[in-house]
Amino acid sequence: QVQLVESGGGLVQPGGSLRLSCAVSRSIFRTYAVNWYRQAPGKERELLATMPPGGTTTYADSVKGRFTISRDNAKNTVYLQMNSLKPTDTAAYYCNVFQDAQNNYWGQGTQVTVSL
């Protein structure tokens, strides 16, 4: 089992920045891909960023150039740096680590609200 705990969400004005954190309960980054998703009310869950083990990081077009995924292997922590935030970025944000169908874990989510 792998536990994920997200933090860093909150209320921010348009154009502002937030950094989300996802603390992972054990060292898995060499064998698991790390993903950030979000889900707004009434919408499907959207994949924002993927960092595969040893592979190339990819981003959804909706966040490319504004969001950056990173990880600290020593701290077993994944980050999502979000800049130039827009009201349309308002959603619950989820951290996910994936190896295969049997090893697919989610955090509890953290709310991000972008509003004046």
C-alpha positions in Angstrom: 0.0 0.0 0.0 1.0 3.6 -0.7 -0.5 6.6 1.1 -0.5 10.0 -0.5 -1.2 13.2 1.4 -1.7 16.4 -0.6 -1.4 20.0 0.8 -1.0 23.5 -0.5 -4.5 24.3 -1.9 -6.4 27.4 -1.1 -7.8 30.6 -2.4 -5.7 32.7 -4.8 -6.4 35.7 -7.0 -6.3 35.4 -10.8 -2.7 35.7 -11.9 -1.4 34.3 -8.7 0.6 31.2 -7.9 0.3 28.1 -5.6 2.5 25.1 -5.0 0.8 21.8 -4.2 2.6 19.1 -2.4 2.0 15.4 -2.3 3.8 13.4 0.4 4.2 9.7 -0.5 4.5 7.1 2.3 7.5 5.3 0.7 10.1 5.5 -1.9 8.5 4.5 -5.2 9.6 7.0 -7.8 11.9 4.7 -9.6 9.1 2.4 -10.5 5.9 4.5 -10.5 4.7 7.3 -12.7 3.6 10.3 -10.8 0.5 12.3 -12.0 -1.5 15.3 -11.1 -5.2 15.5 -11.9 -8.0 17.9 -11.2 -11.7 17.7 -11.2 -14.1 20.7 -11.3 -17.7 20.4 -10.3 -19.8 18.7 -13.1 -16.7 17.9 -15.1 -14.6 14.8 -15.7 -11.3 14.3 -14.0 -8.5 15.8 -16.1 -4.9 14.6 -16.3 -2.7 17.7 -16.0 0.9 16.4 -15.7 2.7 13.1 -15.8 6.3 12.3 -14.7 7.1 8.7 -15.6 10.1 7.0 -14.0 13.1 7.9 -16.1 10.9 9.3 -18.9 9.8 12.6 -20.3 7.4 14.8 -18.4 4.2 15.7 -20.2 1.5 18.3 -19.7 -2.1 18.9 -20.7 -2.4 21.8 -23.2 -4.6 23.6 -20.7 -1.7 24.0 -18.2 1.4 23.8 -20.4 3.8 26.7 -19.7 2.0 27.6 -16.5 2.3 24.4 -14.3 5.4 22.4 -13.5 5.5 19.0 -11.9 8.6 18.1 -9.9 9.7 15.7 -7.2 12.1 15.5 -4.3 13.3 11.9 -4.1 14.9 12.4 -0.7 11.6 13.6 0.8 9.3 11.3 -1.2 7.4 14.3 -2.2 5.9 15.5 -5.5 5.0 19.1 -6.3 2.9 20.9 -8.7 3.9 24.5 -9.1 1.0 26.5 -10.6 1.6 30.0 -12.0 -0.6 32.5 -13.8 -3.7 30.9 -12.3 -7.1 31.5 -13.9 -10.6 31.1 -12.6 -11.0 28.1 -14.9 -8.2 26.4 -12.8 -10.6 26.2 -9.9 -11.0 22.5 -9.0 -10.1 19.8 -6.6 -6.5 18.6 -7.4 -5.4 15.1 -6.9 -2.0 13.4 -6.8 -1.7 9.9 -8.3 1.0 7.3 -8.5 0.6 4.5 -11.0 2.5 1.3 -11.8 -0.2 -1.0 -13.0 -3.9 -1.6 -12.4 -3.1 -3.2 -9.0 -0.7 -0.5 -7.9 -2.6 2.7 -8.5 -3.0 5.1 -5.6 -4.7 8.4 -5.0 -4.5 11.2 -2.6 -7.5 12.7 -0.9 -7.5 15.9 -3.0 -6.9 19.5 -2.2 -9.1 22.4 -3.3 -7.8 25.2 -5.4 -10.1 28.3 -5.9 -9.0 31.1 -8.2 -11.2 34.1 -7.6 -11.1 37.8 -6.8 
